[in-house]
Amino acid sequence: MAWTTRELEILQTTSRVSSVFSLLGASFIIITFCSSRSFHRPINRLAFFAAFGNILTNVATITSREGITHGNSSGLCKAQAAFIQWFMPADALFCLAMALNVYLTVFKKYTTKRLKNLELTYVLTCYGIPFIPAIVFLFPKDHAGTPIYGSATLWCWISNEWQFLRIAGFYGPVWIVLLLTLIIYILAGRVIFNLRDSLRKFAGAEHTSSSHTGPTRDTLGTRSSSVRPGSISPGPVHDSGVPAVVNPLTSYSCTISSGSGGKEPPLTVTRTRNSGVEANTAAWAYCRCAMLFFLALIITWLPSSINRIYSLIHPDSTNFGLNFAAALVLPCQGFWNGLIYIVTTLPACKEFMGNIWKKIVLPFEAMQRKLAASRRRSKASSLDSLNPA
């Protein structure tokens, strides 16, 4: 069934509006990350690197059907198709890189420095792997001389004559990446959740026992530590939001003297601090943040994957609803990433907006008030000159 002009206009407008929102989200990530070190957490760093791919994806999707109208052999069509084939899957690979950071943190005790050392590898891998098919697909043709890149309804991409490549060279690999990401989150989430649960129980038991016992006397600066049997060994807490999963249960005691020449016995206060709870809570927060990016990917890829499976099963049929859903969500990678970035760094975003208000808005308002006052004085002076005493 052929598309109507009205349907094609709706699909084109939808993809362009979604692309604009995505560009805004990706641009916000890049601007804030470059403006303030408050955003320089490891997961934000990966979102920052992915944002460039989001922007280049939207350069292609905002063009929409212009590539098709220029013809399958045009440079615009080929460039549009190559950009979509290259940068859309890169976003899924960056999500896998976030999951690998969670795995390395939880199971291998990677520090922040070691994670940063992996960033170049992540960038080269996430952009390098999809680059290969994006370039290779420029050259082959079928027996009828039809190139791989051509009309795909929404934009130039893998043409209908090469539909099997849409699954084999695009959606299939993406869903393999998403499955690997999900497996990592399940494994890491179980470990972090179990440790947090056990640490809460231990903290509750410590609180109950301490309420029945008086203060303990000890020498100044005494420190003892213990690790529960069967728990993960202690690891470092990273200063940028990616702590190792640890379980140290540390107690401190300090002696307070009244300074009365030793006439009164010193008072010793014992305080139990479970740094493992803090570390594991932060590790869970990092994992939860990364899983939000994963959820955004599911929202992005599921409708379009169903659409492609439908078109593979029914090559001579069209479904406006599925194509509309694909036009709505596929260009939105940068928007979802930007939204999650804002939610998970809300204090830093508030600080950033506050600085903008102080440096730009307030001086502008002050200038406007001065100009208004100057105009009032000029008007008053003109009235005085027209009405001499």
Salt bridges, closest charged atoms under 4 A:
GLU66 OE2 - ARG16 NH2 3.70
GLU119 OE2 - ARG45 NE 2.52
ASP197 OD2 - LYS201 NZ 3.36
